[in-house]
Amino acid sequence: MAIQNNLAKRTKFKVILNGKSLGFSKVSNISATMEFETVTEGGVNDRVHYLQKPRQSMDKLILEYGIASGELSRTTLTAGYELKKGIIIMVMPEKGMIPTATYQANWGVVTKWEIDTLDATSSGLLIKKVEISHNGLTETINKIGL
């Protein structure tokens, strides 16, 4: 039962792009991938070898936020914008300042952005989605309190 009390919530997080903390309503596609090639050895029939393949494509993060008038902090997130100082995503606890988990990439570039469909019959928020391609995420899990 004690472990269930330590499970991280997914509702509180911080995103830092190029060293600047920015607010987002949703972050998706937090993942890391690695490709392998299966190689058989001549005359050896009882096993195969797995060799890491060179990276063929970059991983992608998707960040979402509501568009607000007069906002300047996220206007640079247009296609081609390079994140030379990297990307940091911190999953925060309900109480306290030490992140439960941190996901970090050293470099990234905005490869796509789009806004939701404009609809005169709806009163929903206008959401912008930004896709960032990056060179791979590292994960750090905080073990304090576990």
N, CA, C and O atoms as a GROMACS GRO file, in nm:
protein
  584
    1MET      N    1   0.081  -0.120   0.000
    1MET     CA    2   0.000   0.000   0.000
    1MET      C    3   0.086   0.127   0.000
    1MET      O    4   0.047   0.228  -0.057
    2ALA      N    5   0.204   0.121   0.064
    2ALA     CA    6   0.291   0.238   0.071
    2ALA      C    7   0.340   0.279  -0.068
    2ALA      O    8   0.356   0.398  -0.094
    3ILE      N    9   0.364   0.183  -0.155
    3ILE     CA   10   0.412   0.214  -0.290
    3ILE      C   11   0.305   0.289  -0.368
    3ILE      O   12   0.338   0.379  -0.445
    4GLN      N   13   0.179   0.256  -0.350
    4GLN     CA   14   0.072   0.327  -0.421
    4GLN      C   15   0.069   0.474  -0.382
    4GLN      O   16   0.032   0.558  -0.464
    5ASN      N   17   0.106   0.507  -0.260
    5ASN     CA   18   0.109   0.647  -0.216
    5ASN      C   19   0.221   0.725  -0.285
    5ASN      O   20   0.214   0.848  -0.293
    6ASN      N   21   0.324   0.656  -0.334
    6ASN     CA   22   0.437   0.722  -0.399
    6ASN      C   23   0.423   0.733  -0.550
    6ASN      O   24   0.511   0.789  -0.616
    7LEU      N   25   0.317   0.680  -0.607
    7LEU     CA   26   0.301   0.685  -0.752
    7LEU      C   27   0.288   0.829  -0.801
    7LEU      O   28   0.218   0.910  -0.740
    8ALA      N   29   0.357   0.859  -0.909
    8ALA     CA   30   0.358   0.995  -0.963
    8ALA      C   31   0.225   1.027  -1.032
    8ALA      O   32   0.168   0.943  -1.100
    9LYS      N   33   0.179   1.149  -1.012
    9LYS     CA   34   0.062   1.199  -1.083
    9LYS      C   35   0.110   1.261  -1.214
    9LYS      O   36   0.224   1.308  -1.222
   10ARG      N   37   0.026   1.262  -1.314
   10ARG     CA   38   0.067   1.317  -1.443
   10ARG      C   39   0.009   1.455  -1.470
   10ARG      O   40   0.011   1.502  -1.584
   11THR      N   41  -0.041   1.520  -1.368
   11THR     CA   42  -0.109   1.648  -1.388
   11THR      C   43  -0.022   1.769  -1.362
   11THR      O   44  -0.057   1.880  -1.402
   12LYS      N   45   0.091   1.752  -1.296
   12LYS     CA   46   0.175   1.867  -1.261
   12LYS      C   47   0.314   1.845  -1.321
   12LYS      O   48   0.384   1.751  -1.286
   13PHE      N   49   0.353   1.934  -1.412
   13PHE     CA   50   0.482   1.919  -1.478
   13PHE      C   51   0.535   2.056  -1.519
   13PHE      O   52   0.459   2.152  -1.532
   14LYS      N   53   0.665   2.064  -1.541
   14LYS     CA   54   0.731   2.185  -1.589
   14LYS      C   55   0.804   2.151  -1.718
   14LYS      O   56   0.860   2.042  -1.732
   15VAL      N   57   0.803   2.245  -1.812
   15VAL     CA   58   0.875   2.227  -1.938
   15VAL      C   59   0.971   2.345  -1.952
   15VAL      O   60   0.932   2.461  -1.940
   16ILE      N   61   1.097   2.312  -1.980
   16ILE     CA   62   1.200   2.414  -2.002
   16ILE      C   63   1.256   2.393  -2.141
   16ILE      O   64   1.310   2.286  -2.172
   17LEU      N   65   1.243   2.495  -2.226
   17LEU     CA   66   1.295   2.491  -2.362
   17LEU      C   67   1.399   2.601  -2.378
   17LEU      O   68   1.372   2.717  -2.348
   18ASN      N   69   1.518   2.565  -2.423
   18ASN     CA   70   1.627   2.662  -2.440
   18ASN      C   71   1.655   2.740  -2.312
   18ASN      O   72   1.687   2.859  -2.317
   19GLY      N   73   1.642   2.675  -2.198
   19GLY     CA   74   1.670   2.738  -2.070
   19GLY      C   75   1.558   2.825  -2.016
   19GLY      O   76   1.575   2.889  -1.913
   20LYS      N   77   1.443   2.829  -2.084
   20LYS     CA   78   1.332   2.914  -2.042
   20LYS      C   79   1.212   2.828  -2.005
   20LYS      O   80   1.170   2.743  -2.084
   21SER      N   81   1.156   2.850  -1.887
   21SER     CA   82   1.040   2.775  -1.840
   21SER      C   83   0.914   2.827  -1.909
   21SER      O   84   0.885   2.947  -1.904
   22LEU      N   85   0.840   2.737  -1.974
   22LEU     CA   86   0.719   2.774  -2.046
   22LEU      C   87   0.604   2.684  -2.001
   22LEU      O   88   0.626   2.568  -1.968
   23GLY      N   89   0.483   2.737  -2.001
   23GLY     CA   90   0.366   2.660  -1.960
   23GLY      C   91   0.300   2.589  -2.077
   23GLY      O   92   0.279   2.648  -2.183
   24PHE      N   93   0.266   2.463  -2.057
   24PHE     CA   94   0.195   2.384  -2.157
   24PHE      C   95   0.084   2.308  -2.089
   24PHE      O   96   0.096   2.272  -1.972
   25SER      N   97  -0.025   2.283  -2.161
   25SER     CA   98  -0.137   2.209  -2.103
   25SER      C   99  -0.119   2.059  -2.118
   25SER      O  100  -0.176   1.982  -2.040
   26LYS      N  101  -0.040   2.017  -2.217
   26LYS     CA  102  -0.023   1.874  -2.240
   26LYS      C  103   0.112   1.849  -2.307
   26LYS      O  104   0.154   1.926  -2.394
   27VAL      N  105   0.178   1.741  -2.266
   27VAL     CA  106   0.300   1.694  -2.331
   27VAL      C  107   0.278   1.547  -2.363
   27VAL      O  108   0.244   1.469  -2.275
   28SER      N  109   0.298   1.509  -2.488
   28SER     CA  110   0.280   1.369  -2.525
   28SER      C  111   0.399   1.319  -2.606
   28SER      O  112   0.484   1.396  -2.651
   29ASN      N  113   0.403   1.189  -2.623
   29ASN     CA  114   0.508   1.122  -2.699
   29ASN      C  115   0.642   1.124  -2.625
   29ASN      O  116   0.747   1.126  -2.688
   30ILE      N  117   0.639   1.123  -2.493
   30ILE     CA  118   0.763   1.113  -2.415
   30ILE      C  119   0.808   0.968  -2.424
   30ILE      O  120   0.752   0.881  -2.358
   31SER      N  121   0.909   0.944  -2.506
   31SER     CA  122   0.953   0.806  -2.527
   31SER      C  123   1.096   0.806  -2.582
   31SER      O  124   1.147   0.909  -2.626
   32ALA      N  125   1.157   0.690  -2.577
   32ALA     CA  126   1.290   0.670  -2.634
   32ALA      C  127   1.287   0.541  -2.714
   32ALA      O  128   1.230   0.441  -2.669
   33THR      N  129   1.348   0.542  -2.829
   33THR     CA  130   1.351   0.422  -2.913
   33THR      C  131   1.495   0.392  -2.954
   33THR      O  132   1.580   0.480  -2.963
   34MET      N  133   1.518   0.264  -2.979
   34MET     CA  134   1.648   0.219  -3.027
   34MET      C  135   1.621   0.103  -3.123
   34MET      O  136   1.544   0.013  -3.091
   35GLU      N  137   1.684   0.105  -3.238
   35GLU     CA  138   1.663   0.000  -3.336
   35GLU      C  139   1.779  -0.100  -3.331
   35GLU      O  140   1.894  -0.062  -3.311
   36PHE      N  141   1.745  -0.228  -3.351
   36PHE     CA  142   1.846  -0.334  -3.351
   36PHE      C  143   1.836  -0.414  -3.479
   36PHE      O  144   1.730  -0.423  -3.542
   37GLU      N  145   1.947  -0.472  -3.517
   37GLU     CA  146   1.954  -0.560  -3.633
   37GLU      C  147   1.988  -0.700  -3.585
   37GLU      O  148   2.077  -0.719  -3.502
   38THR      N  149   1.917  -0.799  -3.637
   38THR     CA  150   1.944  -0.938  -3.602
   38THR      C  151   2.047  -0.994  -3.700
   38THR      O  152   2.029  -0.988  -3.821
   39VAL      N  153   2.156  -1.048  -3.645
   39VAL     CA  154   2.263  -1.103  -3.728
   39VAL      C  155   2.285  -1.248  -3.688
   39VAL      O  156   2.304  -1.280  -3.571
   40THR      N  157   2.283  -1.336  -3.787
   40THR     CA  158   2.313  -1.476  -3.760
   40THR      C  159   2.459  -1.502  -3.794
   40THR      O  160   2.516  -1.443  -3.885
   41GLU      N  161   2.517  -1.592  -3.718
   41GLU     CA  162   2.657  -1.627  -3.737
   41GLU      C  163   2.664  -1.759  -3.812
   41GLU      O  164   2.596  -1.855  -3.776
   42GLY      N  165   2.745  -1.764  -3.915
   42GLY     CA  166   2.755  -1.886  -3.995
   42GLY      C  167   2.796  -2.006  -3.912
   42GLY      O  168   2.895  -2.001  -3.839
   43GLY      N  169   2.721  -2.115  -3.923
   43GLY     CA  170   2.750  -2.238  -3.851
   43GLY      C  171   2.697  -2.241  -3.709
   43GLY      O  172   2.701  -2.346  -3.644
   44VAL      N  173   2.646  -2.128  -3.658
   44VAL     CA  174   2.590  -2.122  -3.522
   44VAL      C  175   2.438  -2.111  -3.538
   44VAL      O  176   2.387  -2.007  -3.579
   45ASN      N  177   2.368  -2.218  -3.503
   45ASN     CA  178   2.223  -2.222  -3.524
   45ASN      C  179   2.143  -2.206  -3.395
   45ASN      O  180   2.020  -2.199  -3.400
   46ASP      N  181   2.210  -2.199  -3.280
   46ASP     CA  182   2.137  -2.196  -3.153
   46ASP      C  183   2.113  -2.055  -3.100
   46ASP      O  184   2.047  -2.038  -2.998
   47ARG      N  185   2.165  -1.953  -3.167
   47ARG     CA  186   2.144  -1.816  -3.119
   47ARG      C  187   2.167  -1.716  -3.232
   47ARG      O  188   2.225  -1.747  -3.336
   48VAL      N  189   2.120  -1.594  -3.208
   48VAL     CA  190   2.144  -1.482  -3.300
   48VAL      C  191   2.206  -1.368  -3.220
   48VAL      O  192   2.200  -1.367  -3.097
   49HIS      N  193   2.264  -1.275  -3.290
   49HIS     CA  194   2.323  -1.157  -3.226
   49HIS      C  195   2.235  -1.036  -3.258
   49HIS      O  196   2.182  -1.023  -3.368
   50TYR      N  197   2.222  -0.948  -3.160
   50TYR     CA  198   2.147  -0.824  -3.179
   50TYR      C  199   2.246  -0.709  -3.175
   50TYR      O  200   2.313  -0.687  -3.074
   51LEU      N  201   2.255  -0.635  -3.284
   51LEU     CA  202   2.345  -0.522  -3.294
   51LEU      C  203   2.264  -0.394  -3.307
   51LEU      O  204   2.166  -0.388  -3.383
   52GLN      N  205   2.305  -0.292  -3.232
   52GLN     CA  206   2.234  -0.164  -3.240
   52GLN      C  207   2.258  -0.101  -3.376
   52GLN      O  208   2.372  -0.090  -3.423
   53LYS      N  209   2.149  -0.059  -3.439
   53LYS     CA  210   2.158   0.007  -3.569
   53LYS      C  211   2.181   0.156  -3.548
   53LYS      O  212   2.139   0.212  -3.446
   54PRO      N  213   2.248   0.221  -3.641
   54PRO     CA  214   2.260   0.367  -3.633
   54PRO      C  215   2.120   0.431  -3.638
   54PRO      O  216   2.031   0.380  -3.705
   55ARG      N  217   2.104   0.540  -3.569
   55ARG     CA  218   1.976   0.610  -3.564
   55ARG      C  219   1.936   0.657  -3.703
   55ARG      O  220   2.012   0.728  -3.770
   56GLN      N  221   1.817   0.618  -3.746
   56GLN     CA  222   1.766   0.655  -3.878
   56GLN      C  223   1.672   0.775  -3.874
   56GLN      O  224   1.653   0.844  -3.974
   57SER      N  225   1.613   0.801  -3.757
   57SER     CA  226   1.521   0.913  -3.744
   57SER      C  227   1.525   0.966  -3.601
   57SER      O  228   1.573   0.899  -3.510
   58MET      N  229   1.473   1.086  -3.584
   58MET     CA  230   1.470   1.146  -3.452
   58MET      C  231   1.338   1.114  -3.384
   58MET      O  232   1.236   1.091  -3.450
   59ASP      N  233   1.340   1.114  -3.250
   59ASP     CA  234   1.217   1.099  -3.173
   59ASP      C  235   1.145   1.233  -3.172
   59ASP      O  236   1.206   1.337  -3.197
   60LYS      N  237   1.015   1.230  -3.143
   60LYS     CA  238   0.935   1.352  -3.146
   60LYS      C  239   0.855   1.370  -3.017
   60LYS      O  240   0.799   1.274  -2.963
   61LEU      N  241   0.851   1.493  -2.968
   61LEU     CA  242   0.766   1.534  -2.856
   61LEU      C  243   0.654   1.620  -2.913
   61LEU      O  244   0.673   1.690  -3.011
   62ILE      N  245   0.537   1.613  -2.851
   62ILE     CA  246   0.427   1.701  -2.890
   62ILE      C  247   0.384   1.780  -2.768
   62ILE      O  248   0.345   1.724  -2.666
   63LEU      N  249   0.390   1.912  -2.780
   63LEU     CA  250   0.353   2.004  -2.672
   63LEU      C  251   0.227   2.078  -2.715
   63LEU      O  252   0.215   2.120  -2.830
   64GLU      N  253   0.132   2.094  -2.621
   64GLU     CA  254   0.007   2.164  -2.652
   64GLU      C  255  -0.016   2.276  -2.553
   64GLU      O  256   0.014   2.264  -2.434
   65TYR      N  257  -0.071   2.387  -2.604
   65TYR     CA  258  -0.106   2.500  -2.516
   65TYR      C  259  -0.215   2.584  -2.580
   65TYR      O  260  -0.237   2.579  -2.701
   66GLY      N  261  -0.283   2.660  -2.495
   66GLY     CA  262  -0.387   2.750  -2.543
   66GLY      C  263  -0.326   2.881  -2.590
   66GLY      O  264  -0.240   2.938  -2.522
   67ILE      N  265  -0.370   2.928  -2.705
   67ILE     CA  266  -0.319   3.053  -2.760
   67ILE      C  267  -0.385   3.170  -2.688
   67ILE      O  268  -0.507   3.173  -2.672
   68ALA      N  269  -0.302   3.266  -2.645
   68ALA     CA  270  -0.352   3.384  -2.574
   68ALA      C  271  -0.304   3.510  -2.646
   68ALA      O  272  -0.192   3.513  -2.697
   69SER      N  273  -0.388   3.612  -2.650
   69SER     CA  274  -0.347   3.737  -2.714
   69SER      C  275  -0.243   3.807  -2.628
   69SER      O  276  -0.248   3.800  -2.505
   70GLY      N  277  -0.150   3.874  -2.693
   70GLY     CA  278  -0.046   3.948  -2.623
   70GLY      C  279   0.067   3.862  -2.572
   70GLY      O  280   0.158   3.912  -2.506
   71GLU      N  281   0.064   3.733  -2.600
   71GLU     CA  282   0.168   3.644  -2.550
   71GLU      C  283   0.290   3.649  -2.641
   71GLU      O  284   0.278   3.639  -2.763
   72LEU      N  285   0.408   3.663  -2.580
   72LEU     CA  286   0.531   3.668  -2.658
   72LEU      C  287   0.623   3.550  -2.629
   72LEU      O  288   0.711   3.521  -2.710
   73SER      N  289   0.604   3.482  -2.516
   73SER     CA  290   0.701   3.382  -2.471
   73SER      C  291   0.711   3.261  -2.562
   73SER      O  292   0.818   3.201  -2.572
   74ARG      N  293   0.603   3.223  -2.629
   74ARG     CA  294   0.608   3.103  -2.713
   74ARG      C  295   0.597   3.133  -2.862
   74ARG      O  296   0.579   3.042  -2.942
   75THR      N  297   0.609   3.260  -2.900
   75THR     CA  298   0.594   3.295  -3.041
   75THR      C  299   0.710   3.244  -3.125
   75THR      O  300   0.697   3.236  -3.247
   76THR      N  301   0.823   3.211  -3.064
   76THR     CA  302   0.938   3.160  -3.140
   76THR      C  303   0.922   3.013  -3.177
   76THR      O  304   1.002   2.961  -3.255
   77LEU      N  305   0.821   2.944  -3.125
   77LEU     CA  306   0.803   2.802  -3.152
   77LEU      C  307   0.740   2.780  -3.289
   77LEU      O  308   0.627   2.731  -3.300
   78THR      N  309   0.814   2.817  -3.392
   78THR     CA  310   0.771   2.799  -3.530
   78THR      C  311   0.863   2.696  -3.596
   78THR      O  312   0.971   2.668  -3.546
   79ALA      N  313   0.819   2.641  -3.708
   79ALA     CA  314   0.896   2.537  -3.777
   79ALA      C  315   1.038   2.586  -3.806
   79ALA      O  316   1.057   2.696  -3.859
   80GLY      N  317   1.136   2.504  -3.772
   80GLY     CA  318   1.276   2.537  -3.794
   80GLY      C  319   1.346   2.596  -3.674
   80GLY      O  320   1.469   2.607  -3.674
   81TYR      N  321   1.271   2.634  -3.570
   81TYR     CA  322   1.334   2.694  -3.451
   81TYR      C  323   1.415   2.587  -3.379
   81TYR      O  324   1.364   2.481  -3.343
   82GLU      N  325   1.543   2.616  -3.358
   82GLU     CA  326   1.635   2.520  -3.298
   82GLU      C  327   1.646   2.542  -3.147
   82GLU      O  328   1.660   2.655  -3.100
   83LEU      N  329   1.639   2.433  -3.073
   83LEU     CA  330   1.651   2.437  -2.927
   83LEU      C  331   1.793   2.394  -2.891
   83LEU      O  332   1.817   2.280  -2.852
   84LYS      N  333   1.887   2.488  -2.903
   84LYS     CA  334   2.029   2.458  -2.882
   84LYS      C  335   2.061   2.427  -2.736
   84LYS      O  336   2.155   2.353  -2.707
   85LYS      N  337   1.983   2.484  -2.645
   85LYS     CA  338   2.006   2.458  -2.502
   85LYS      C  339   1.924   2.340  -2.452
   85LYS      O  340   1.930   2.307  -2.333
   86GLY      N  341   1.850   2.276  -2.540
   86GLY     CA  342   1.783   2.152  -2.505
   86GLY      C  343   1.642   2.165  -2.451
   86GLY      O  344   1.581   2.272  -2.451
   87ILE      N  345   1.593   2.049  -2.405
   87ILE     CA  346   1.456   2.032  -2.357
   87ILE      C  347   1.462   1.961  -2.223
   87ILE      O  348   1.531   1.860  -2.208
   88ILE      N  349   1.388   2.012  -2.125
   88ILE     CA  350   1.377   1.945  -1.995
   88ILE      C  351   1.229   1.939  -1.959
   88ILE      O  352   1.159   2.040  -1.963
   89ILE      N  353   1.182   1.820  -1.924
   89ILE     CA  354   1.045   1.800  -1.878
   89ILE      C  355   1.055   1.741  -1.738
   89ILE      O  356   1.113   1.634  -1.720
   90MET      N  357   0.998   1.809  -1.640
   90MET     CA  358   1.002   1.762  -1.501
   90MET      C  359   0.861   1.729  -1.454
   90MET      O  360   0.772   1.813  -1.459
   91VAL      N  361   0.841   1.606  -1.408
   91VAL     CA  362   0.715   1.565  -1.348
   91VAL      C  363   0.725   1.601  -1.200
   91VAL      O  364   0.812   1.551  -1.129
   92MET      N  365   0.636   1.689  -1.154
   92MET     CA  366   0.645   1.742  -1.019
   92MET      C  367   0.547   1.671  -0.925
   92MET      O  368   0.440   1.628  -0.968
   93PRO      N  369   0.585   1.659  -0.797
   93PRO     CA  370   0.493   1.600  -0.699
   93PRO      C  371   0.383   1.700  -0.662
   93PRO      O  372   0.393   1.819  -0.691
   94GLU      N  373   0.278   1.650  -0.598
   94GLU     CA  374   0.170   1.738  -0.553
   94GLU      C  375   0.223   1.844  -0.456
   94GLU      O  376   0.182   1.960  -0.461
   95LYS      N  377   0.313   1.802  -0.368
   95LYS     CA  378   0.374   1.893  -0.271
   95LYS      C  379   0.525   1.878  -0.282
   95LYS      O  380   0.576   1.766  -0.295
   96GLY      N  381   0.595   1.987  -0.276
   96GLY     CA  382   0.741   1.982  -0.281
   96GLY      C  383   0.796   2.034  -0.412
   96GLY      O  384   0.723   2.055  -0.509
   97MET      N  385   0.927   2.056  -0.412
   97MET     CA  386   0.994   2.117  -0.527
   97MET      C  387   1.087   2.021  -0.602
   97MET      O  388   1.140   2.058  -0.706
   98ILE      N  389   1.108   1.900  -0.550
   98ILE     CA  390   1.198   1.805  -0.613
   98ILE      C  391   1.120   1.721  -0.713
   98ILE      O  392   1.022   1.656  -0.676
   99PRO      N  393   1.160   1.721  -0.841
   99PRO     CA  394   1.085   1.645  -0.942
   99PRO      C  395   1.083   1.496  -0.913
   99PRO      O  396   1.181   1.439  -0.864
  100THR      N  397   0.971   1.434  -0.944
  100THR     CA  398   0.958   1.288  -0.932
  100THR      C  399   1.036   1.221  -1.044
  100THR      O  400   1.102   1.119  -1.022
  101ALA      N  401   1.029   1.276  -1.163
  101ALA     CA  402   1.101   1.223  -1.279
  101ALA      C  403   1.139   1.340  -1.370
  101ALA      O  404   1.069   1.441  -1.376
  102THR      N  405   1.251   1.324  -1.439
  102THR     CA  406   1.298   1.426  -1.533
  102THR      C  407   1.333   1.359  -1.665
  102THR      O  408   1.396   1.253  -1.668
  103TYR      N  409   1.291   1.422  -1.775
  103TYR     CA  410   1.321   1.373  -1.909
  103TYR      C  411   1.393   1.486  -1.982
  103TYR      O  412   1.346   1.600  -1.983
  104GLN      N  413   1.507   1.454  -2.042
  104GLN     CA  414   1.592   1.560  -2.096
  104GLN      C  415   1.652   1.520  -2.231
  104GLN      O  416   1.696   1.406  -2.250
  105ALA      N  417   1.654   1.616  -2.324
  105ALA     CA  418   1.723   1.601  -2.452
  105ALA      C  419   1.817   1.720  -2.466
  105ALA      O  420   1.782   1.832  -2.429
  106ASN      N  421   1.935   1.696  -2.519
  106ASN     CA  422   2.035   1.802  -2.531
  106ASN      C  423   2.011   1.898  -2.647
  106ASN      O  424   2.066   2.008  -2.650
  107TRP      N  425   1.929   1.855  -2.742
  107TRP     CA  426   1.906   1.936  -2.862
  107TRP      C  427   1.770   1.900  -2.920
  107TRP      O  428   1.722   1.788  -2.905
  108GLY      N  429   1.710   1.996  -2.988
  108GLY     CA  430   1.583   1.971  -3.056
  108GLY      C  431   1.555   2.079  -3.159
  108GLY      O  432   1.620   2.184  -3.161
  109VAL      N  433   1.458   2.051  -3.245
  109VAL     CA  434   1.417   2.149  -3.345
  109VAL      C  435   1.266   2.135  -3.366
  109VAL      O  436   1.213   2.024  -3.371
  110VAL      N  437   1.198   2.248  -3.378
  110VAL     CA  438   1.054   2.246  -3.406
  110VAL      C  439   1.036   2.205  -3.551
  110VAL      O  440   1.084   2.272  -3.642
  111THR      N  441   0.968   2.093  -3.572
  111THR     CA  442   0.949   2.042  -3.708
  111THR      C  443   0.807   2.065  -3.761
  111THR      O  444   0.783   2.054  -3.881
  112LYS      N  445   0.714   2.096  -3.671
  112LYS     CA  446   0.576   2.114  -3.716
  112LYS      C  447   0.498   2.187  -3.607
  112LYS      O  448   0.525   2.170  -3.488
  113TRP      N  449   0.403   2.267  -3.648
  113TRP     CA  450   0.305   2.323  -3.555
  113TRP      C  451   0.171   2.328  -3.626
  113TRP      O  452   0.163   2.338  -3.748
  114GLU      N  453   0.065   2.321  -3.546
  114GLU     CA  454  -0.070   2.331  -3.602
  114GLU      C  455  -0.166   2.378  -3.494
  114GLU      O  456  -0.142   2.358  -3.374
  115ILE      N  457  -0.274   2.442  -3.536
  115ILE     CA  458  -0.377   2.482  -3.442
  115ILE      C  459  -0.501   2.398  -3.468
  115ILE      O  460  -0.520   2.341  -3.576
  116ASP      N  461  -0.586   2.391  -3.366
  116ASP     CA  462  -0.713   2.318  -3.380
  116ASP      C  463  -0.798   2.382  -3.490
  116ASP      O  464  -0.771   2.493  -3.535
  117THR      N  465  -0.898   2.309  -3.531
  117THR     CA  466  -0.992   2.358  -3.631
  117THR      C  467  -1.065   2.481  -3.577
  117THR      O  468  -1.112   2.481  -3.463
  118LEU      N  469  -1.074   2.584  -3.658
  118LEU     CA  470  -1.154   2.701  -3.621
  118LEU      C  471  -1.300   2.666  -3.644
  118LEU      O  472  -1.337   2.620  -3.751
  119ASP      N  473  -1.384   2.690  -3.541
  119ASP     CA  474  -1.524   2.647  -3.547
  119ASP      C  475  -1.612   2.755  -3.486
  119ASP      O  476  -1.608   2.778  -3.365
  120ALA      N  477  -1.691   2.822  -3.568
  120ALA     CA  478  -1.777   2.930  -3.522
  120ALA      C  479  -1.892   2.880  -3.435
  120ALA      O  480  -1.956   2.961  -3.368
  121THR      N  481  -1.919   2.750  -3.434
  121THR     CA  482  -2.030   2.697  -3.354
  121THR      C  483  -1.984   2.645  -3.218
  121THR      O  484  -2.064   2.592  -3.142
  122SER      N  485  -1.856   2.659  -3.187
  122SER     CA  486  -1.803   2.608  -3.061
  122SER      C  487  -1.736   2.720  -2.984
  122SER      O  488  -1.684   2.815  -3.043
  123SER      N  489  -1.737   2.710  -2.853
  123SER     CA  490  -1.674   2.813  -2.770
  123SER      C  491  -1.549   2.759  -2.699
  123SER      O  492  -1.508   2.813  -2.597
  124GLY      N  493  -1.490   2.652  -2.752
  124GLY     CA  494  -1.372   2.593  -2.691
  124GLY      C  495  -1.248   2.679  -2.709
  124GLY      O  496  -1.247   2.773  -2.788
  125LEU      N  497  -1.144   2.645  -2.635
  125LEU     CA  498  -1.017   2.716  -2.644
  125LEU      C  499  -0.946   2.682  -2.774
  125LEU      O  500  -0.960   2.572  -2.827
  126LEU      N  501  -0.869   2.778  -2.824
  126LEU     CA  502  -0.787   2.756  -2.942
  126LEU      C  503  -0.654   2.696  -2.896
  126LEU      O  504  -0.577   2.763  -2.826
  127ILE      N  505  -0.628   2.572  -2.934
  127ILE     CA  506  -0.509   2.499  -2.889
  127ILE      C  507  -0.409   2.490  -3.003
  127ILE      O  508  -0.444   2.460  -3.117
  128LYS      N  509  -0.283   2.515  -2.970
  128LYS     CA  510  -0.174   2.500  -3.066
  128LYS      C  511  -0.091   2.379  -3.026
  128LYS      O  512  -0.058   2.361  -2.909
  129LYS      N  513  -0.058   2.295  -3.124
  129LYS     CA  514   0.028   2.178  -3.102
  129LYS      C  515   0.161   2.206  -3.171
  129LYS      O  516   0.166   2.248  -3.286
  130VAL      N  517   0.269   2.180  -3.098
  130VAL     CA  518   0.404   2.200  -3.150
  130VAL      C  519   0.476   2.066  -3.145
  130VAL      O  520   0.481   2.002  -3.040
  131GLU      N  521   0.531   2.023  -3.257
  131GLU     CA  522   0.606   1.898  -3.263
  131GLU      C  523   0.755   1.931  -3.264
  131GLU      O  524   0.802   2.010  -3.346
  132ILE      N  525   0.828   1.870  -3.171
  132ILE     CA  526   0.972   1.893  -3.159
  132ILE      C  527   1.044   1.761  -3.182
  132ILE      O  528   1.022   1.664  -3.111
  133SER      N  529   1.132   1.759  -3.282
  133SER     CA  530   1.218   1.643  -3.305
  133SER      C  531   1.344   1.662  -3.222
  133SER      O  532   1.398   1.772  -3.214
  134HIS      N  533   1.389   1.554  -3.159
  134HIS     CA  534   1.505   1.566  -3.069
  134HIS      C  535   1.598   1.447  -3.086
  134HIS      O  536   1.564   1.348  -3.152
  135ASN      N  537   1.716   1.458  -3.025
  135ASN     CA  538   1.820   1.357  -3.043
  135ASN      C  539   1.815   1.245  -2.940
  135ASN      O  540   1.914   1.173  -2.924
  136GLY      N  541   1.705   1.229  -2.870
  136GLY     CA  542   1.690   1.121  -2.772
  136GLY      C  543   1.676   1.174  -2.631
  136GLY      O  544   1.746   1.267  -2.591
  137LEU      N  545   1.585   1.115  -2.556
  137LEU     CA  546   1.560   1.155  -2.418
  137LEU      C  547   1.635   1.065  -2.321
  137LEU      O  548   1.651   0.945  -2.344
  138THR      N  549   1.682   1.126  -2.212
  138THR     CA  550   1.732   1.049  -2.099
  138THR      C  551   1.631   1.065  -1.986
  138THR      O  552   1.567   1.170  -1.974
  139GLU      N  553   1.617   0.963  -1.906
  139GLU     CA  554   1.518   0.962  -1.798
  139GLU      C  555   1.591   0.953  -1.665
  139GLU      O  556   1.682   0.871  -1.648
  140THR      N  557   1.551   1.037  -1.570
  140THR     CA  558   1.603   1.031  -1.434
  140THR      C  559   1.485   1.020  -1.339
  140THR      O  560   1.397   1.107  -1.339
  141ILE      N  561   1.482   0.914  -1.259
  141ILE     CA  562   1.376   0.894  -1.160
  141ILE      C  563   1.433   0.928  -1.023
  141ILE      O  564   1.538   0.877  -0.984
  142ASN      N  565   1.363   1.014  -0.950
  142ASN     CA  566   1.406   1.052  -0.816
  142ASN      C  567   1.370   0.940  -0.720
  142ASN      O  568   1.254   0.899  -0.711
  143LYS      N  569   1.468   0.889  -0.648
  143LYS     CA  570   1.445   0.777  -0.557
  143LYS      C  571   1.420   0.821  -0.413
  143LYS      O  572   1.403   0.737  -0.325
  144ILE      N  573   1.418   0.951  -0.388
  144ILE     CA  574   1.392   1.000  -0.253
  144ILE      C  575   1.249   0.968  -0.216
  144ILE      O  576   1.156   0.999  -0.291
  145GLY      N  577   1.229   0.906  -0.104
  145GLY     CA  578   1.095   0.874  -0.055
  145GLY      C  579   1.042   0.742  -0.103
  145GLY      O  580   0.933   0.702  -0.063
  146LEU      N  581   1.116   0.672  -0.189
  146LEU     CA  582   1.069   0.541  -0.238
  146LEU      C  583   1.128   0.429  -0.156
  146LEU      O  584   1.100   0.312  -0.183
   0.00000   0.00000   0.00000
